[in-house]
Amino acid sequence: MTVPASEVTRKIIRQAYIRILNGRPKIVDKGRRISIASVAEESGLSRATIHKYYPDMVDKIRTASGKAYLDVNDQKISQLKVEQIKNKELRAELGALKKNLEVLGSKYAALVLKYEEVQAIINGNNVSIFNVNVRN
C-alpha cells in the first residue's frame, strides 16, 4: 500500500518542525525561532503550501512560536529581576564605601593638620627639644 503524497509532505513538515523545536535543524540556523518561514525553509516547501494545504500544522507552528516568544520573554524578565537585585546590593555597598571614604578623609585631614603643627614646632626658632630620661 502506498502512502498518499499529502501524508508524506505532512511528515516532512512535521519532521522539520520537530528539528527546529529541538534545536537541531539541518538547513536553517540553529538559533532561529520557530515560524512558518523557518519550517518551510527547513522542509524545502513554500510557505504558501503549508498555509494552503496544512492548516493544522500552521496552528501548531503558531502555537509553538507564541510559546517560544513567551518563554524567551519570561527568561528575560527573570534575568532582569536577578540583575535588579544585584544592582540594589551594589548600590548599598557603594553607599557604605562612600561613608567609609568620608570618615577616612576626615581622619586624613586631621592628621595633616597635626603634621603641620608638629612641623611648625620643629622648625620654630624659639622651641628647644630636650631629651628627658625618666627614672623609676
C-alpha positions as CSV (number, residue, x, y, z in Angstrom):
1,M,0.0,0.0,0.0
2,T,1.4,3.4,-0.9
3,V,1.2,6.5,1.3
4,P,-0.6,9.5,-0.3
5,A,1.7,12.3,-1.2
6,S,0.0,14.7,1.2
7,E,0.9,12.4,4.1
8,V,4.5,12.2,3.0
9,T,4.6,16.0,2.8
10,R,2.9,16.3,6.2
11,K,5.6,14.1,7.6
12,I,8.3,16.2,6.1
13,I,6.7,19.3,7.6
14,R,6.4,17.7,11.0
15,Q,10.0,16.5,11.0
16,A,11.2,20.0,10.0
17,Y,9.0,21.4,12.8
18,I,10.5,19.0,15.4
19,R,14.1,19.5,14.3
20,I,13.7,23.3,14.7
21,L,12.0,22.9,18.1
22,N,14.7,20.6,19.3
23,G,17.4,23.0,18.1
24,R,18.8,20.5,15.5
25,P,17.8,21.9,12.1
26,K,19.6,20.8,9.0
27,I,19.1,23.8,6.8
28,V,18.1,26.9,8.9
29,D,20.3,28.4,11.6
30,K,20.2,26.8,15.0
31,G,19.3,30.0,16.8
32,R,16.4,30.8,14.5
33,R,12.9,31.0,16.1
34,I,10.2,28.6,15.0
35,S,8.0,30.2,12.4
36,I,6.1,29.2,9.2
37,A,9.0,30.6,7.2
38,S,11.6,28.6,9.1
39,V,9.6,25.4,8.9
40,A,9.0,26.0,5.1
41,E,12.7,26.6,4.5
42,E,13.7,23.6,6.6
43,S,11.2,21.3,4.9
44,G,12.0,22.6,1.4
45,L,8.4,23.7,0.8
46,S,6.9,27.1,0.3
47,R,5.0,29.0,3.0
48,A,2.0,29.1,0.7
49,T,1.9,25.3,0.5
50,I,2.0,25.0,4.3
51,H,-0.7,27.6,4.7
52,K,-3.0,26.3,2.0
53,Y,-2.8,22.5,2.5
54,Y,-1.7,22.0,6.1
55,P,-3.7,24.5,8.3
56,D,-3.3,22.1,11.3
57,M,0.5,22.4,11.0
58,V,0.1,26.2,10.7
59,D,-1.7,26.2,14.1
60,K,0.9,24.0,15.7
61,I,3.7,26.3,14.4
62,R,2.0,29.4,15.5
63,T,1.3,28.0,19.0
64,A,4.9,26.9,19.3
65,S,6.0,30.3,18.1
66,G,3.9,32.1,20.7
67,K,5.1,29.8,23.4
68,A,8.7,30.3,22.3
69,Y,8.2,34.0,22.5
70,L,6.7,33.8,25.9
71,D,9.5,31.5,27.1
72,V,12.1,34.0,25.9
73,N,10.2,36.8,27.4
74,D,9.9,35.0,30.8
75,Q,13.6,34.2,30.7
76,K,14.5,37.9,30.1
77,I,12.2,39.0,32.9
78,S,13.9,36.5,35.3
79,Q,17.3,37.7,34.2
80,L,16.2,41.3,34.7
81,K,15.0,40.6,38.2
82,V,18.3,39.0,39.1
83,E,20.2,42.0,37.7
84,Q,17.9,44.4,39.7
85,I,18.7,42.6,42.9
86,K,22.5,42.7,42.1
87,N,22.1,46.4,41.3
88,K,20.4,47.1,44.6
89,E,23.1,45.2,46.5
90,L,25.9,47.1,44.7
91,R,24.3,50.4,45.4
92,A,24.1,49.6,49.1
93,E,27.8,48.6,49.1
94,L,28.6,51.8,47.2
95,G,26.8,53.8,49.9
96,A,28.8,52.1,52.7
97,L,32.1,52.6,50.8
98,K,31.3,56.3,50.4
99,K,30.7,56.7,54.1
100,N,34.0,54.9,54.8
101,L,35.7,57.3,52.4
102,E,34.2,60.3,54.2
103,V,35.5,59.0,57.6
104,L,38.9,58.3,56.1
105,G,39.0,61.7,54.5
106,S,38.2,63.4,57.8
107,K,40.9,61.4,59.6
108,Y,43.4,62.2,56.9
109,A,42.6,66.0,57.2
110,A,43.1,65.8,61.0
111,L,46.4,64.0,60.5
112,V,47.6,66.6,58.0
113,L,46.8,69.4,60.5
114,K,48.6,67.6,63.3
115,Y,51.6,67.0,61.0
116,E,51.7,70.7,60.0
117,E,51.5,71.6,63.7
118,V,54.4,69.3,64.6
119,Q,56.5,70.7,61.6
120,A,55.8,74.2,62.8
121,I,57.1,73.3,66.3
122,I,60.2,71.6,64.9
123,N,61.0,74.4,62.5
124,G,60.4,77.2,65.0
125,N,63.4,79.1,66.4
126,N,62.0,79.5,69.9
127,V,61.5,75.8,70.5
128,S,64.1,73.5,72.0
129,I,63.8,69.8,72.2
130,F,65.2,68.1,75.3
131,N,66.0,64.5,75.9
132,V,64.3,63.6,79.1
133,N,65.3,60.5,80.9
134,V,62.6,59.1,83.1
135,R,63.7,57.4,86.3
136,N,61.7,54.9,88.2
